Amino acid sequence: MAKERKAFPLRLDLELYQAVEKWAGDEFRSVNAHIEYLLRESLKKSGRLKSLPPQAAEDQSKSVPSGDAEVPENGSS
């Protein structure tokens, strides 16, 4: 059975959205999936996420090298 998901509106600065959109495309993810991935990784790293759903375990095999973990503020590489 699929895990329940919470839908909610999210407002982002256009420049931030464009940077996430480009990064998501580079990782072959939708913007929504990439934001969820980034949040999950941050929560896991901080010790605030107790368990990982199956999808997150698959994403771990595609882990981002530590030097690439930040989105440039100006949206460029």
ABEGO torsion letter per residue (X at the ends): XBBBBBBBBBBBBAAAAAAAAAAAAAAGBBAAAAAAAAAAAAAAAAGABABBBAAAAAAAAABBBAAAABBBAAGBX
